[in-house]
Amino acid sequence: MVEFRSPENDEGRMFSRHNIAENEKEHKAPPRLGRRESEPHSHAISYLHDVLDTNFPKDRVMWDLHHYFHIQNGKLQGTKLDLQFDISFFRNFNLPEKLPSYDSANYKGRVPDLVINILSKSTWRKDLIDNMEFCHQLKIPVYAVFFAYPVAPRTFPLPFLRVYKLKDDGSYQEHELKEIMYKKGKIVDDANFINLKPYLPFGIALEKISDTYLGGKDIYQAIIININTKQKYPTRYESQKSKAEKEKKRAEKEKKRADKLRKEIEKLKKK
């Protein structure tokens, strides 16, 4: 197998299309010391993992893992790709074990049904160009990227969500959202989402959350949408809280019914 080397690490050589938005000063940011870029980046990953894991228990969601793919044909034939995805989602994949990394060779060459990358200062060009093309070559059905906070504001003003969906002819169809669907937990416009069918049973949209980034900048979160109700899927805590509230209301209703019945019985006894 030939080990893949990213173009920007190949003796300083860079593809010409990597020069997009060279006027963005953020591309000179020093490499980070930790694994996550920032608190908004970390929160976005944790939130999406929570929502997908909570609401789709028969599927498998992974976060922040290296993924190894062995290409058997096409222009990347003989290549072993090492790609790191923020979120990867596999439909109907019964894999309870926790993994140090995902190697497709161990799972009959299976690729994720959905990949989501949160665009950061050190990765946004690679995620928008290289990783998109690799996902295309791998025929990953849906590849989504978004900015959680301002990274390249002159080139990509926020809000920004882009989704690539695999078409029948093998090409990627690009969809973009530059408007929010939710603001601080409430719906702004229920039409502002991207339907991920037929590959996935849900949609994806953006929410402007109540928190702010350094300097008072807005923070955006990708959210998973129930296509039928136009509601966002809840986190585990939100789901448990909702169930507890429903159970409390049910118990209160049952108590009222029992109290009414008891009073009726007492009236009958007095007669």
Secondary structure by P-SEA (a helix, b strand, c coil): cbbbbcccccccccccccccccccccccccccccccccaaaaaaaaaaaaaaaaccccbbbbcbbbbbbbbcccccccccccccccbbbbcccccccccccccccccccccccbbbbccccccccccccaaaaaaaaacccbbbbbbccccccccccccbbbbbbbccccbbbbbbbccccccccccccccccccccccccccccccccccccccbbbbbbbbbbccccccccccaaaaaaaaaaaaaaaaaaaaaaaaaaaaaaaaaaac
